Amino acid sequence: MTLADFIIDLVRVVVAFGFLLVSVMLLIWFERKVISDMQNRIGPNRAGPFGILQTLADGIKLFFKEDLVPERSDRVVFKLAPYLAIVPALLSFVIIPVGGTVHIAHHAIQLQVADPPMGILFLLAMSGISVYSLMLAGWSSGSKYPLLGSVRASAQMVSYEAALSLSIAAVVLVTGGLTTSSIVGSQVAHPTHWLPSWNIVRLGVIPFVVFLIASTAEINRPPFDLVEGEQELVGGFHTEYSSLRFALFFLAEFMNTITMSAVAVTLFLGGPDGPIPHSGTHYLGPKWIWPIIWFGAKVTAFLFFQVWLRATLPRLRYDQLMNLGWKILIPVSLAWLLIVGAMKLKLSWGIAAIVASLVLGVGMVRALAVGKRDAAISERG
């Protein structure tokens, strides 16, 4: 690696980190403003124009608050857990291509921090590691409510990780690559085609919906925020946290929201792919800026959808959460993966539908049997 390559990589890391921090600050303000509008309230309006600096003011307040450590806690693990939450959130974003290629001083710079050969597997590994921070935070607090929240978090992430992985497996099966750049490249449409070649068109809407629901549960966003459960668990896994460590958990949650929205755009909506407007033979503005604009617009639409869910839907019961994950999402995503595999093998839609119907039928019969057994046990109890 030359010195120029090292400087370019360092600049990309710093820019990505700064972009995430600023995006989190804007997302918190955006969420509070949108929810207040939906509820006919004003929302933050004190710090800065339109209250846009309220998040910065809250962060400064948390930074200078007293850092409390419970007497019965495991002090080392208690202090370490927030950092285990923020690191996977940061690392998951590095594989996301936010634009095309920029040429600066005879150097072709990809607008992506890193493109490892196993990028999608790296993403799944980071999403799996993030559960350790919640589990350790609840266990090390020395209190029963954080422990219950951490147990919920581990069960929830294990349940929805399977459906999330199956929906991603369908994308990998169609695109034939594990790197995010190859997945985005396979979705670039031919100039003569009027329909986009995005995976949501090629795969159908089912894997996209499964990924959307499972990713929302993975990042503990409403209506799947049972790990916090203020009504029954005070504050969930972070009940005993304060000051900077609480701010790190708060930051990690919103950073994961941005990252998962960017992953959904990359996997299903072509990433930065989009039309580049031009007038005659001239492009309207620099050609490299339009992929960034399209990527930002798609991610913003996803973030608005997440905020809309929070303002609209009530929190699920825990049994509803488990039933949705194990009895609906996993069988549906597995059946659709079999359909995609059958089509890749050049089988007809009829054979693919028969295979998927058999899998769904067995799954539904099994789910009904388990449901009747549980109902009978509850009646006897």
Short mmCIF file of the C-alpha atoms (twelve columns), coordinates in Angstrom:
data_MODEL
# 
_entry.id   MODEL 
# 
loop_
_atom_site.group_PDB 
_atom_site.id 
_atom_site.type_symbol 
_atom_site.label_atom_id 
_atom_site.label_alt_id 
_atom_site.label_comp_id 
_atom_site.label_asym_id 
_atom_site.label_seq_id 
_atom_site.Cartn_x 
_atom_site.Cartn_y 
_atom_site.Cartn_z 
_atom_site.pdbx_PDB_model_num 
ATOM 1   C CA . MET A 1   0.000   0.000   0.000   1 
ATOM 2   C CA . THR A 2   1.361   3.372   -1.019  1 
ATOM 3   C CA . LEU A 3   1.152   6.536   1.069   1 
ATOM 4   C CA . ALA A 4   -1.531  7.936   -1.249  1 
ATOM 5   C CA . ASP A 5   -3.684  4.820   -0.794  1 
ATOM 6   C CA . PHE A 6   -3.285  5.044   2.985   1 
ATOM 7   C CA . ILE A 7   -4.336  8.709   2.996   1 
ATOM 8   C CA . ILE A 8   -7.356  7.938   0.796   1 
ATOM 9   C CA . ASP A 9   -8.458  5.095   3.094   1 
ATOM 10  C CA . LEU A 10  -7.987  7.294   6.157   1 
ATOM 11  C CA . VAL A 11  -10.053 10.097  4.622   1 
ATOM 12  C CA . ARG A 12  -12.832 7.663   3.704   1 
ATOM 13  C CA . VAL A 13  -12.943 6.319   7.274   1 
ATOM 14  C CA . VAL A 14  -13.048 9.803   8.800   1 
ATOM 15  C CA . VAL A 15  -15.705 11.013  6.342   1 
ATOM 16  C CA . ALA A 16  -17.873 7.926   6.944   1 
ATOM 17  C CA . PHE A 17  -17.595 8.325   10.719  1 
ATOM 18  C CA . GLY A 18  -18.446 12.021  10.553  1 
ATOM 19  C CA . PHE A 19  -21.308 11.357  8.149   1 
ATOM 20  C CA . LEU A 20  -22.803 8.774   10.527  1 
ATOM 21  C CA . LEU A 21  -22.570 11.062  13.550  1 
ATOM 22  C CA . VAL A 22  -24.183 13.982  11.728  1 
ATOM 23  C CA . SER A 23  -26.831 11.667  10.252  1 
ATOM 24  C CA . VAL A 24  -27.726 10.336  13.703  1 
ATOM 25  C CA . MET A 25  -28.132 13.874  15.034  1 
ATOM 26  C CA . LEU A 26  -30.374 14.807  12.108  1 
ATOM 27  C CA . LEU A 27  -32.353 11.556  12.342  1 
ATOM 28  C CA . ILE A 28  -33.198 12.113  16.020  1 
ATOM 29  C CA . TRP A 29  -34.385 15.638  15.225  1 
ATOM 30  C CA . PHE A 30  -36.282 14.370  12.164  1 
ATOM 31  C CA . GLU A 31  -38.003 11.624  14.154  1 
ATOM 32  C CA . ARG A 32  -39.085 13.978  16.930  1 
ATOM 33  C CA . LYS A 33  -40.382 16.527  14.426  1 
ATOM 34  C CA . VAL A 34  -42.284 14.002  12.277  1 
ATOM 35  C CA . ILE A 35  -43.896 12.284  15.263  1 
ATOM 36  C CA . SER A 36  -44.873 15.644  16.746  1 
ATOM 37  C CA . ASP A 37  -46.498 16.643  13.444  1 
ATOM 38  C CA . MET A 38  -48.370 13.340  13.314  1 
ATOM 39  C CA . GLN A 39  -49.590 13.922  16.876  1 
ATOM 40  C CA . ASN A 40  -50.442 17.607  16.289  1 
ATOM 41  C CA . ARG A 41  -47.628 18.875  18.513  1 
ATOM 42  C CA . ILE A 42  -44.784 21.346  17.929  1 
ATOM 43  C CA . GLY A 43  -41.801 19.178  18.828  1 
ATOM 44  C CA . PRO A 44  -38.312 20.541  19.542  1 
ATOM 45  C CA . ASN A 45  -38.195 24.273  18.800  1 
ATOM 46  C CA . ARG A 46  -35.753 25.856  21.281  1 
ATOM 47  C CA . ALA A 47  -32.148 25.071  20.349  1 
ATOM 48  C CA . GLY A 48  -31.253 26.355  16.896  1 
ATOM 49  C CA . PRO A 49  -33.523 27.102  13.938  1 
ATOM 50  C CA . PHE A 50  -36.557 24.766  13.966  1 
ATOM 51  C CA . GLY A 51  -34.970 23.032  16.988  1 
ATOM 52  C CA . ILE A 52  -32.335 21.352  14.799  1 
ATOM 53  C CA . LEU A 53  -29.633 21.721  17.477  1 
ATOM 54  C CA . GLN A 54  -31.744 20.118  20.215  1 
ATOM 55  C CA . THR A 55  -30.028 16.755  19.730  1 
ATOM 56  C CA . LEU A 56  -26.612 18.403  20.114  1 
ATOM 57  C CA . ALA A 57  -27.796 20.091  23.308  1 
ATOM 58  C CA . ASP A 58  -29.073 16.772  24.680  1 
ATOM 59  C CA . GLY A 59  -25.764 15.104  23.841  1 
ATOM 60  C CA . ILE A 60  -23.788 17.801  25.663  1 
ATOM 61  C CA . LYS A 61  -26.094 17.447  28.674  1 
ATOM 62  C CA . LEU A 62  -25.577 13.660  28.785  1 
ATOM 63  C CA . PHE A 63  -21.808 14.089  28.421  1 
ATOM 64  C CA . PHE A 64  -21.592 16.242  31.556  1 
ATOM 65  C CA . LYS A 65  -24.028 14.252  33.701  1 
ATOM 66  C CA . GLU A 66  -22.766 12.089  36.549  1 
ATOM 67  C CA . ASP A 67  -21.722 8.581   35.537  1 
ATOM 68  C CA . LEU A 68  -23.408 6.136   37.894  1 
ATOM 69  C CA . VAL A 69  -22.259 2.544   38.385  1 
ATOM 70  C CA . PRO A 70  -24.559 0.278   40.464  1 
ATOM 71  C CA . GLU A 71  -23.014 -1.219  43.579  1 
ATOM 72  C CA . ARG A 72  -23.984 -4.815  42.703  1 
ATOM 73  C CA . SER A 73  -22.888 -4.615  39.087  1 
ATOM 74  C CA . ASP A 74  -19.922 -6.218  37.359  1 
ATOM 75  C CA . ARG A 75  -18.015 -2.977  36.883  1 
ATOM 76  C CA . VAL A 76  -15.735 -4.066  34.013  1 
ATOM 77  C CA . VAL A 77  -18.474 -5.624  31.880  1 
ATOM 78  C CA . PHE A 78  -20.909 -2.839  32.785  1 
ATOM 79  C CA . LYS A 79  -18.505 -0.216  31.425  1 
ATOM 80  C CA . LEU A 80  -17.517 -2.266  28.378  1 
ATOM 81  C CA . ALA A 81  -21.021 -3.115  27.074  1 
ATOM 82  C CA . PRO A 82  -21.862 0.305   25.520  1 
ATOM 83  C CA . TYR A 83  -18.718 0.199   23.400  1 
ATOM 84  C CA . LEU A 84  -19.633 -3.286  22.178  1 
ATOM 85  C CA . ALA A 85  -22.908 -1.746  20.992  1 
ATOM 86  C CA . ILE A 86  -21.381 1.170   19.075  1 
ATOM 87  C CA . VAL A 87  -18.552 -0.711  17.324  1 
ATOM 88  C CA . PRO A 88  -20.742 -3.129  15.253  1 
ATOM 89  C CA . ALA A 89  -22.982 -0.207  14.309  1 
ATOM 90  C CA . LEU A 90  -19.974 1.658   12.939  1 
ATOM 91  C CA . LEU A 91  -18.380 -1.333  11.196  1 
ATOM 92  C CA . SER A 92  -21.595 -2.393  9.455   1 
ATOM 93  C CA . PHE A 93  -21.694 0.842   7.471   1 
ATOM 94  C CA . VAL A 94  -18.207 0.504   5.957   1 
ATOM 95  C CA . ILE A 95  -19.340 -2.012  3.321   1 
ATOM 96  C CA . ILE A 96  -22.141 0.202   1.961   1 
ATOM 97  C CA . PRO A 97  -21.441 1.842   -1.444  1 
ATOM 98  C CA . VAL A 98  -22.942 5.334   -1.231  1 
ATOM 99  C CA . GLY A 99  -21.986 6.376   -4.767  1 
ATOM 100 C CA . GLY A 100 -19.946 5.539   -7.811  1 
ATOM 101 C CA . THR A 101 -16.333 6.405   -8.610  1 
ATOM 102 C CA . VAL A 102 -14.739 9.826   -8.202  1 
ATOM 103 C CA . HIS A 103 -11.478 10.710  -9.994  1 
ATOM 104 C CA . ILE A 104 -9.218  13.003  -7.976  1 
ATOM 105 C CA . ALA A 105 -5.600  13.690  -8.980  1 
ATOM 106 C CA . HIS A 106 -5.470  10.663  -11.286 1 
ATOM 107 C CA . HIS A 107 -6.814  8.412   -8.521  1 
ATOM 108 C CA . ALA A 108 -10.084 6.498   -8.939  1 
ATOM 109 C CA . ILE A 109 -11.778 6.630   -5.536  1 
ATOM 110 C CA . GLN A 110 -14.713 4.370   -4.760  1 
ATOM 111 C CA . LEU A 111 -17.273 6.025   -2.494  1 
ATOM 112 C CA . GLN A 112 -17.169 3.037   -0.170  1 
ATOM 113 C CA . VAL A 113 -14.909 2.541   2.849   1 
ATOM 114 C CA . ALA A 114 -14.242 -1.165  2.244   1 
ATOM 115 C CA . ASP A 115 -15.409 -3.914  -0.080  1 
ATOM 116 C CA . PRO A 116 -14.383 -7.252  1.497   1 
ATOM 117 C CA . PRO A 117 -14.913 -10.445 -0.522  1 
ATOM 118 C CA . MET A 118 -17.446 -11.680 2.051   1 
ATOM 119 C CA . GLY A 119 -19.216 -8.384  2.628   1 
ATOM 120 C CA . ILE A 120 -22.676 -9.823  3.288   1 
ATOM 121 C CA . LEU A 121 -21.294 -12.407 5.721   1 
ATOM 122 C CA . PHE A 122 -19.469 -9.578  7.482   1 
ATOM 123 C CA . LEU A 123 -22.777 -7.736  7.823   1 
ATOM 124 C CA . LEU A 124 -24.488 -10.793 9.335   1 
ATOM 125 C CA . ALA A 125 -21.573 -11.254 11.727  1 
ATOM 126 C CA . MET A 126 -21.830 -7.661  12.929  1 
ATOM 127 C CA . SER A 127 -25.590 -7.943  13.448  1 
ATOM 128 C CA . GLY A 128 -25.015 -11.110 15.460  1 
ATOM 129 C CA . ILE A 129 -22.292 -9.555  17.605  1 
ATOM 130 C CA . SER A 130 -24.490 -6.621  18.571  1 
ATOM 131 C CA . VAL A 131 -26.640 -8.894  20.754  1 
ATOM 132 C CA . TYR A 132 -23.670 -9.424  23.084  1 
ATOM 133 C CA . SER A 133 -23.686 -5.785  24.123  1 
ATOM 134 C CA . LEU A 134 -27.353 -5.926  25.139  1 
ATOM 135 C CA . MET A 135 -26.954 -9.247  26.921  1 
ATOM 136 C CA . LEU A 136 -23.851 -8.152  28.824  1 
ATOM 137 C CA . ALA A 137 -25.387 -4.775  29.700  1 
ATOM 138 C CA . GLY A 138 -28.451 -6.408  31.245  1 
ATOM 139 C CA . TRP A 139 -26.541 -9.156  33.039  1 
ATOM 140 C CA . SER A 140 -23.827 -6.896  34.452  1 
ATOM 141 C CA . SER A 141 -26.269 -4.323  35.859  1 
ATOM 142 C CA . GLY A 142 -27.097 -6.488  38.868  1 
ATOM 143 C CA . SER A 143 -30.829 -5.770  38.534  1 
ATOM 144 C CA . LYS A 144 -33.728 -7.978  37.488  1 
ATOM 145 C CA . TYR A 145 -35.350 -5.595  34.983  1 
ATOM 146 C CA . PRO A 146 -32.227 -5.108  32.819  1 
ATOM 147 C CA . LEU A 147 -31.647 -8.882  32.947  1 
ATOM 148 C CA . LEU A 148 -35.165 -9.568  31.659  1 
ATOM 149 C CA . GLY A 149 -34.645 -7.019  28.893  1 
ATOM 150 C CA . SER A 150 -31.364 -8.619  27.850  1 
ATOM 151 C CA . VAL A 151 -32.940 -12.106 27.774  1 
ATOM 152 C CA . ARG A 152 -35.673 -10.715 25.545  1 
ATOM 153 C CA . ALA A 153 -33.061 -9.129  23.302  1 
ATOM 154 C CA . SER A 154 -31.130 -12.356 22.814  1 
ATOM 155 C CA . ALA A 155 -34.277 -14.390 22.062  1 
ATOM 156 C CA . GLN A 156 -35.584 -11.729 19.673  1 
ATOM 157 C CA . MET A 157 -32.357 -11.422 17.702  1 
ATOM 158 C CA . VAL A 158 -31.902 -15.192 17.427  1 
ATOM 159 C CA . SER A 159 -35.500 -15.554 16.203  1 
ATOM 160 C CA . TYR A 160 -35.325 -12.886 13.505  1 
ATOM 161 C CA . GLU A 161 -31.738 -13.520 12.417  1 
ATOM 162 C CA . ALA A 162 -32.878 -16.657 10.580  1 
ATOM 163 C CA . ALA A 163 -35.521 -14.843 8.515   1 
ATOM 164 C CA . LEU A 164 -33.089 -11.995 7.833   1 
ATOM 165 C CA . SER A 165 -30.420 -14.425 6.622   1 
ATOM 166 C CA . LEU A 166 -32.860 -16.288 4.355   1 
ATOM 167 C CA . SER A 167 -34.003 -13.072 2.682   1 
ATOM 168 C CA . ILE A 168 -30.357 -12.071 2.111   1 
ATOM 169 C CA . ALA A 169 -29.628 -15.585 0.792   1 
ATOM 170 C CA . ALA A 170 -32.249 -15.053 -1.927  1 
ATOM 171 C CA . VAL A 171 -30.455 -11.867 -2.992  1 
ATOM 172 C CA . VAL A 172 -27.094 -13.647 -3.070  1 
ATOM 173 C CA . LEU A 173 -28.611 -16.492 -5.095  1 
ATOM 174 C CA . VAL A 174 -29.883 -14.100 -7.768  1 
ATOM 175 C CA . THR A 175 -26.887 -11.755 -7.927  1 
ATOM 176 C CA . GLY A 176 -24.236 -14.449 -7.610  1 
ATOM 177 C CA . GLY A 177 -21.924 -12.373 -5.392  1 
ATOM 178 C CA . LEU A 178 -21.212 -11.759 -1.722  1 
ATOM 179 C CA . THR A 179 -19.734 -8.282  -2.091  1 
ATOM 180 C CA . THR A 180 -22.010 -5.280  -1.880  1 
ATOM 181 C CA . SER A 181 -20.398 -3.738  -4.956  1 
ATOM 182 C CA . SER A 182 -21.248 -6.807  -7.058  1 
ATOM 183 C CA . ILE A 183 -24.823 -6.805  -5.715  1 
ATOM 184 C CA . VAL A 184 -25.225 -3.146  -6.689  1 
ATOM 185 C CA . GLY A 185 -23.559 -3.753  -10.062 1 
ATOM 186 C CA . SER A 186 -25.943 -6.589  -10.884 1 
ATOM 187 C CA . GLN A 187 -28.909 -4.245  -10.400 1 
ATOM 188 C CA . VAL A 188 -27.809 -1.620  -12.914 1 
ATOM 189 C CA . ALA A 189 -30.388 -1.686  -15.701 1 
ATOM 190 C CA . HIS A 190 -29.581 -1.679  -19.389 1 
ATOM 191 C CA . PRO A 191 -30.054 1.805   -20.911 1 
ATOM 192 C CA . THR A 192 -32.754 0.490   -23.270 1 
ATOM 193 C CA . HIS A 193 -34.861 -1.016  -20.471 1 
ATOM 194 C CA . TRP A 194 -37.597 1.141   -19.012 1 
ATOM 195 C CA . LEU A 195 -37.941 -0.950  -15.841 1 
ATOM 196 C CA . PRO A 196 -35.152 -0.902  -13.218 1 
ATOM 197 C CA . SER A 197 -33.270 -4.139  -12.718 1 
ATOM 198 C CA . TRP A 198 -33.486 -3.902  -8.940  1 
ATOM 199 C CA . ASN A 199 -33.777 -7.038  -6.845  1 
ATOM 200 C CA . ILE A 200 -37.215 -6.037  -5.602  1 
ATOM 201 C CA . VAL A 201 -38.345 -6.436  -9.244  1 
ATOM 202 C CA . ARG A 202 -36.340 -9.583  -9.993  1 
ATOM 203 C CA . LEU A 203 -37.003 -11.349 -6.683  1 
ATOM 204 C CA . GLY A 204 -40.493 -10.131 -5.954  1 
ATOM 205 C CA . VAL A 205 -41.658 -8.189  -2.966  1 
ATOM 206 C CA . ILE A 206 -41.704 -11.102 -0.487  1 
ATOM 207 C CA . PRO A 207 -37.950 -11.150 0.436   1 
ATOM 208 C CA . PHE A 208 -38.011 -7.358  0.651   1 
ATOM 209 C CA . VAL A 209 -40.927 -7.358  3.113   1 
ATOM 210 C CA . VAL A 210 -39.325 -10.157 5.165   1 
ATOM 211 C CA . PHE A 211 -36.044 -8.239  5.314   1 
ATOM 212 C CA . LEU A 212 -37.855 -5.052  6.292   1 
ATOM 213 C CA . ILE A 213 -39.704 -6.704  9.190   1 
ATOM 214 C CA . ALA A 214 -36.734 -8.774  10.371  1 
ATOM 215 C CA . SER A 215 -34.297 -5.860  10.239  1 
ATOM 216 C CA . THR A 216 -36.730 -3.691  12.228  1 
ATOM 217 C CA . ALA A 217 -36.833 -6.402  14.893  1 
ATOM 218 C CA . GLU A 218 -33.036 -6.802  14.785  1 
ATOM 219 C CA . ILE A 219 -32.421 -3.157  15.626  1 
ATOM 220 C CA . ASN A 220 -35.154 -3.109  18.314  1 
ATOM 221 C CA . ARG A 221 -37.239 -0.437  16.636  1 
ATOM 222 C CA . PRO A 222 -40.979 -0.107  17.372  1 
ATOM 223 C CA . PRO A 223 -43.182 -2.118  17.273  1 
ATOM 224 C CA . PHE A 224 -40.470 -4.640  18.218  1 
ATOM 225 C CA . ASP A 225 -38.876 -2.668  21.076  1 
ATOM 226 C CA . LEU A 226 -39.718 -5.206  23.769  1 
ATOM 227 C CA . VAL A 227 -36.128 -5.138  25.064  1 
ATOM 228 C CA . GLU A 228 -36.815 -1.653  26.431  1 
ATOM 229 C CA . GLY A 229 -40.448 -2.196  27.445  1 
ATOM 230 C CA . GLU A 230 -40.919 0.896   29.604  1 
ATOM 231 C CA . GLN A 231 -44.387 -0.203  30.764  1 
ATOM 232 C CA . GLU A 232 -43.166 -3.458  32.323  1 
ATOM 233 C CA . LEU A 233 -39.339 -3.253  32.477  1 
ATOM 234 C CA . VAL A 234 -38.762 0.389   33.499  1 
ATOM 235 C CA . GLY A 235 -36.215 0.922   30.724  1 
ATOM 236 C CA . GLY A 236 -35.068 -2.559  29.806  1 
ATOM 237 C CA . PHE A 237 -31.419 -3.439  29.421  1 
ATOM 238 C CA . HIS A 238 -30.170 0.147   29.887  1 
ATOM 239 C CA . THR A 239 -32.176 0.973   33.023  1 
ATOM 240 C CA . GLU A 240 -29.057 1.398   35.189  1 
ATOM 241 C CA . TYR A 241 -27.083 3.400   32.617  1 
ATOM 242 C CA . SER A 242 -26.613 7.162   32.658  1 
ATOM 243 C CA . SER A 243 -24.412 9.885   31.229  1 
ATOM 244 C CA . LEU A 244 -22.111 9.010   28.315  1 
ATOM 245 C CA . ARG A 245 -22.746 5.264   28.417  1 
ATOM 246 C CA . PHE A 246 -26.481 5.732   28.004  1 
ATOM 247 C CA . ALA A 247 -25.758 8.130   25.138  1 
ATOM 248 C CA . LEU A 248 -23.680 5.403   23.431  1 
ATOM 249 C CA . PHE A 249 -26.618 2.970   23.513  1 
ATOM 250 C CA . PHE A 250 -28.878 5.714   22.209  1 
ATOM 251 C CA . LEU A 251 -26.382 6.523   19.453  1 
ATOM 252 C CA . ALA A 252 -25.979 2.862   18.484  1 
ATOM 253 C CA . GLU A 253 -29.744 2.364   18.101  1 
ATOM 254 C CA . PHE A 254 -30.167 5.246   15.667  1 
ATOM 255 C CA . MET A 255 -26.924 4.388   13.882  1 
ATOM 256 C CA . ASN A 256 -28.217 0.844   13.340  1 
ATOM 257 C CA . THR A 257 -31.426 2.323   11.918  1 
ATOM 258 C CA . ILE A 258 -29.444 4.281   9.326   1 
ATOM 259 C CA . THR A 259 -27.225 1.297   8.529   1 
ATOM 260 C CA . MET A 260 -30.106 -1.132  8.051   1 
ATOM 261 C CA . SER A 261 -31.922 1.359   5.826   1 
ATOM 262 C CA . ALA A 262 -28.749 1.683   3.730   1 
ATOM 263 C CA . VAL A 263 -28.422 -2.129  3.563   1 
ATOM 264 C CA . ALA A 264 -32.036 -2.477  2.394   1 
ATOM 265 C CA . VAL A 265 -31.409 0.096   -0.338  1 
ATOM 266 C CA . THR A 266 -28.212 -1.711  -1.371  1 
ATOM 267 C CA . LEU A 267 -29.744 -5.191  -1.481  1 
ATOM 268 C CA . PHE A 268 -33.150 -4.486  -3.002  1 
ATOM 269 C CA . LEU A 269 -33.333 -0.986  -4.506  1 
ATOM 270 C CA . GLY A 270 -30.136 -0.749  -6.521  1 
ATOM 271 C CA . GLY A 271 -28.087 1.232   -4.010  1 
ATOM 272 C CA . PRO A 272 -26.903 4.444   -5.666  1 
ATOM 273 C CA . ASP A 273 -28.294 3.367   -9.041  1 
ATOM 274 C CA . GLY A 274 -30.748 5.763   -10.670 1 
ATOM 275 C CA . PRO A 275 -31.286 7.884   -13.758 1 
ATOM 276 C CA . ILE A 276 -28.823 10.711  -14.389 1 
ATOM 277 C CA . PRO A 277 -30.768 13.673  -15.796 1 
ATOM 278 C CA . HIS A 278 -29.201 15.441  -18.736 1 
ATOM 279 C CA . SER A 279 -30.121 18.172  -21.157 1 
ATOM 280 C CA . GLY A 280 -29.209 17.189  -24.690 1 
ATOM 281 C CA . THR A 281 -25.628 15.929  -24.588 1 
ATOM 282 C CA . HIS A 282 -24.770 17.648  -21.284 1 
ATOM 283 C CA . TYR A 283 -25.338 16.285  -17.792 1 
ATOM 284 C CA . LEU A 284 -27.173 18.445  -15.273 1 
ATOM 285 C CA . GLY A 285 -24.351 18.878  -12.767 1 
ATOM 286 C CA . PRO A 286 -21.394 16.552  -12.131 1 
ATOM 287 C CA . LYS A 287 -22.115 12.993  -13.141 1 
ATOM 288 C CA . TRP A 288 -20.721 11.528  -9.886  1 
ATOM 289 C CA . ILE A 289 -23.086 13.528  -7.656  1 
ATOM 290 C CA . TRP A 290 -26.316 11.915  -8.880  1 
ATOM 291 C CA . PRO A 291 -25.671 8.413   -7.439  1 
ATOM 292 C CA . ILE A 292 -25.119 10.031  -4.028  1 
ATOM 293 C CA . ILE A 293 -28.378 11.972  -4.382  1 
ATOM 294 C CA . TRP A 294 -30.350 8.850   -5.352  1 
ATOM 295 C CA . PHE A 295 -28.812 6.863   -2.493  1 
ATOM 296 C CA . GLY A 296 -29.619 9.609   0.017   1 
ATOM 297 C CA . ALA A 297 -33.203 9.920   -1.238  1 
ATOM 298 C CA . LYS A 298 -33.844 6.170   -0.937  1 
ATOM 299 C CA . VAL A 299 -32.349 5.967   2.561   1 
ATOM 300 C CA . THR A 300 -34.381 9.000   3.667   1 
ATOM 301 C CA . ALA A 301 -37.563 7.302   2.434   1 
ATOM 302 C CA . PHE A 302 -36.726 4.227   4.517   1 
ATOM 303 C CA . LEU A 303 -35.999 6.346   7.576   1 
ATOM 304 C CA . PHE A 304 -39.337 8.103   7.200   1 
ATOM 305 C CA . PHE A 305 -40.993 4.681   7.047   1 
ATOM 306 C CA . GLN A 306 -39.293 3.669   10.312  1 
ATOM 307 C CA . VAL A 307 -40.470 6.875   11.983  1 
ATOM 308 C CA . TRP A 308 -43.971 6.299   10.620  1 
ATOM 309 C CA . LEU A 309 -44.022 2.828   12.180  1 
ATOM 310 C CA . ARG A 310 -43.007 4.255   15.543  1 
ATOM 311 C CA . ALA A 311 -45.737 6.872   15.462  1 
ATOM 312 C CA . THR A 312 -48.458 4.465   14.293  1 
ATOM 313 C CA . LEU A 313 -48.105 0.941   15.668  1 
ATOM 314 C CA . PRO A 314 -48.381 -0.212  19.296  1 
ATOM 315 C CA . ARG A 315 -45.774 -2.508  20.778  1 
ATOM 316 C CA . LEU A 316 -46.354 -6.217  20.130  1 
ATOM 317 C CA . ARG A 317 -46.852 -8.733  22.893  1 
ATOM 318 C CA . TYR A 318 -43.965 -11.117 23.373  1 
ATOM 319 C CA . ASP A 319 -45.910 -14.156 22.139  1 
ATOM 320 C CA . GLN A 320 -46.936 -12.220 19.022  1 
ATOM 321 C CA . LEU A 321 -43.279 -11.344 18.432  1 
ATOM 322 C CA . MET A 322 -42.199 -14.987 18.595  1 
ATOM 323 C CA . ASN A 323 -45.117 -16.240 16.490  1 
ATOM 324 C CA . LEU A 324 -44.389 -13.716 13.739  1 
ATOM 325 C CA . GLY A 325 -40.742 -14.688 13.594  1 
ATOM 326 C CA . TRP A 326 -40.932 -18.484 13.824  1 
ATOM 327 C CA . LYS A 327 -44.333 -19.327 12.322  1 
ATOM 328 C CA . ILE A 328 -44.620 -16.772 9.525   1 
ATOM 329 C CA . LEU A 329 -41.395 -15.091 8.460   1 
ATOM 330 C CA . ILE A 330 -39.089 -18.123 8.475   1 
ATOM 331 C CA . PRO A 331 -41.451 -20.463 6.524   1 
ATOM 332 C CA . VAL A 332 -42.327 -17.751 3.988   1 
ATOM 333 C CA . SER A 333 -38.709 -16.719 3.391   1 
ATOM 334 C CA . LEU A 334 -37.602 -20.365 3.126   1 
ATOM 335 C CA . ALA A 335 -40.343 -21.160 0.615   1 
ATOM 336 C CA . TRP A 336 -39.459 -18.129 -1.494  1 
ATOM 337 C CA . LEU A 337 -35.774 -19.106 -1.402  1 
ATOM 338 C CA . LEU A 338 -36.735 -22.518 -2.782  1 
ATOM 339 C CA . ILE A 339 -38.739 -20.850 -5.558  1 
ATOM 340 C CA . VAL A 340 -35.746 -18.672 -6.481  1 
ATOM 341 C CA . GLY A 341 -33.464 -21.723 -6.435  1 
ATOM 342 C CA . ALA A 342 -35.845 -23.674 -8.668  1 
ATOM 343 C CA . MET A 343 -35.972 -20.801 -11.160 1 
ATOM 344 C CA . LYS A 344 -32.172 -20.603 -11.176 1 
ATOM 345 C CA . LEU A 345 -32.139 -24.283 -12.112 1 
ATOM 346 C CA . LYS A 346 -34.423 -23.450 -15.072 1 
ATOM 347 C CA . LEU A 347 -37.384 -25.270 -13.582 1 
ATOM 348 C CA . SER A 348 -40.860 -24.086 -14.440 1 
ATOM 349 C CA . TRP A 349 -42.915 -21.878 -12.166 1 
ATOM 350 C CA . GLY A 350 -45.268 -24.817 -11.661 1 
ATOM 351 C CA . ILE A 351 -42.588 -27.071 -10.168 1 
ATOM 352 C CA . ALA A 352 -41.232 -24.181 -8.104  1 
ATOM 353 C CA . ALA A 353 -44.708 -23.411 -6.790  1 
ATOM 354 C CA . ILE A 354 -45.290 -27.082 -5.899  1 
ATOM 355 C CA . VAL A 355 -42.019 -27.231 -3.936  1 
ATOM 356 C CA . ALA A 356 -42.803 -23.997 -2.109  1 
ATOM 357 C CA . SER A 357 -46.367 -25.105 -1.390  1 
ATOM 358 C CA . LEU A 358 -45.133 -28.360 0.155   1 
ATOM 359 C CA . VAL A 359 -42.720 -26.490 2.407   1 
ATOM 360 C CA . LEU A 360 -45.348 -23.930 3.410   1 
ATOM 361 C CA . GLY A 361 -47.933 -26.681 3.983   1 
ATOM 362 C CA . VAL A 362 -45.661 -28.660 6.271   1 
ATOM 363 C CA . GLY A 363 -44.724 -25.477 8.120   1 
ATOM 364 C CA . MET A 364 -48.329 -24.374 8.589   1 
ATOM 365 C CA . VAL A 365 -49.438 -27.837 9.788   1 
ATOM 366 C CA . ARG A 366 -46.577 -27.883 12.241  1 
ATOM 367 C CA . ALA A 367 -47.405 -24.364 13.454  1 
ATOM 368 C CA . LEU A 368 -51.091 -25.267 13.938  1 
ATOM 369 C CA . ALA A 369 -50.151 -28.414 15.845  1 
ATOM 370 C CA . VAL A 370 -47.850 -26.482 18.152  1 
ATOM 371 C CA . GLY A 371 -50.506 -23.790 18.636  1 
ATOM 372 C CA . LYS A 372 -53.186 -26.341 19.565  1 
ATOM 373 C CA . ARG A 373 -50.778 -28.089 21.931  1 
ATOM 374 C CA . ASP A 374 -49.909 -24.806 23.666  1 
ATOM 375 C CA . ALA A 375 -53.600 -23.904 23.936  1 
ATOM 376 C CA . ALA A 376 -54.406 -27.273 25.469  1 
ATOM 377 C CA . ILE A 377 -51.546 -26.946 27.957  1 
ATOM 378 C CA . SER A 378 -52.690 -23.443 28.959  1 
ATOM 379 C CA . GLU A 379 -56.269 -24.657 29.453  1 
ATOM 380 C CA . ARG A 380 -55.122 -27.562 31.682  1 
ATOM 381 C CA . GLY A 381 -52.877 -25.184 33.621  1 
# 
